[in-house]
């Protein structure tokens, strides 16, 4: 699946530390070390072709709180070979680092920590100082530039990505990356494209052009980005993976709707609203109570005189033993206590022991089970990949969509 990520960063602290990070010299983890598959440097003679020498001198000699380096970080495409991805990197180097000293590395995470998908990307850290024809020592290179007599001062800094103009230039850089990536994809016969525009901007363009199908396909919320060292709660990963799974289903149904496939159900298909797929992951623990199947049955069984409760109970009884029901907290009275929450050893998610005679809770569970809101009823199931077992969730309240 093609993907787009192109960001720029600046650092005023330690260039050497970041160099160690991208070269995977800050870890003893052999898996992480194997992620480094390619390096390329453009360095002065005094660095002896060793990037650590250059960035260490940079830390020592650049002014305090000055920008030590900037970094472009961008995705490479899994659909392309490394040789073809190298054409994208070459284009970026020629455009932005033709007269700069830099360290470029490629990381290939064969199986990312989030979804088990390949994560191929590039880090390009570079000094803003321009390489001119003056031969300077390490001590002189990082000195203040002398416009009257350049040979007596340090190398001049390029302000291309600085200030208001820098923001405009960065937008242009993102556009350039989009264009060169799409060009290489097209040359290799891959009928896919990436875009530097936000989802909102892409939707507005689709709407303006009357492209209804494209508008619906783009009607989703951007994912939260998880970096190598960012905290990852298990609940967040479960919901993120399920959102991806549901988004694929949603897009398939949209294509069925617009391409008029010969399916009996095509006229009755309801497209899943994107806003219900993309849960507020960060607010997960604040917004939901989680009930195990056993607890939910115990609650509902006390109120079987209600026809709706009976329907909900029958549906729940027929579900998998690992079924877990999520109910929004604002659907249950404020007097309800969660102080006795326990964690399910199999799923890692909290199930909530509750008083079984609480009618308010029974009503909320009934609605959760009978209403087709995909952000309420969940069922956990195991993924086929051992490394990600118990991380994949599938929706319990979408049986009609499964049949479609």
Secondary structure as GFF3:
##gff-version 3
##sequence-region A 1 404
A	DSSP	beta_strand	6	11	.	.	.	ID=ss1
A	DSSP	alpha_helix	15	22	.	.	.	ID=ss2
A	DSSP	alpha_helix	30	34	.	.	.	ID=ss3
A	DSSP	beta_strand	36	42	.	.	.	ID=ss4
A	DSSP	three_ten_helix	45	47	.	.	.	ID=ss5
A	DSSP	alpha_helix	51	61	.	.	.	ID=ss6
A	DSSP	beta_strand	69	75	.	.	.	ID=ss7
A	DSSP	alpha_helix	82	96	.	.	.	ID=ss8
A	DSSP	beta_strand	100	109	.	.	.	ID=ss9
A	DSSP	beta_strand	119	130	.	.	.	ID=ss10
A	DSSP	alpha_helix	138	141	.	.	.	ID=ss11
A	DSSP	three_ten_helix	150	152	.	.	.	ID=ss12
A	DSSP	alpha_helix	163	187	.	.	.	ID=ss13
A	DSSP	alpha_helix	199	208	.	.	.	ID=ss14
A	DSSP	alpha_helix	212	217	.	.	.	ID=ss15
A	DSSP	alpha_helix	234	259	.	.	.	ID=ss16
A	DSSP	three_ten_helix	266	268	.	.	.	ID=ss17
A	DSSP	alpha_helix	274	277	.	.	.	ID=ss18
A	DSSP	three_ten_helix	281	283	.	.	.	ID=ss19
A	DSSP	alpha_helix	284	287	.	.	.	ID=ss20
A	DSSP	beta_strand	288	292	.	.	.	ID=ss21
A	DSSP	alpha_helix	293	300	.	.	.	ID=ss22
A	DSSP	three_ten_helix	301	303	.	.	.	ID=ss23
A	DSSP	alpha_helix	307	317	.	.	.	ID=ss24
A	DSSP	beta_strand	323	328	.	.	.	ID=ss25
A	DSSP	three_ten_helix	329	331	.	.	.	ID=ss26
A	DSSP	beta_strand	342	343	.	.	.	ID=ss27
A	DSSP	beta_strand	350	351	.	.	.	ID=ss28
A	DSSP	alpha_helix	359	370	.	.	.	ID=ss29
A	DSSP	beta_strand	377	380	.	.	.	ID=ss30
A	DSSP	three_ten_helix	386	388	.	.	.	ID=ss31
A	DSSP	beta_strand	393	395	.	.	.	ID=ss32
A	DSSP	alpha_helix	399	403	.	.	.	ID=ss33
###
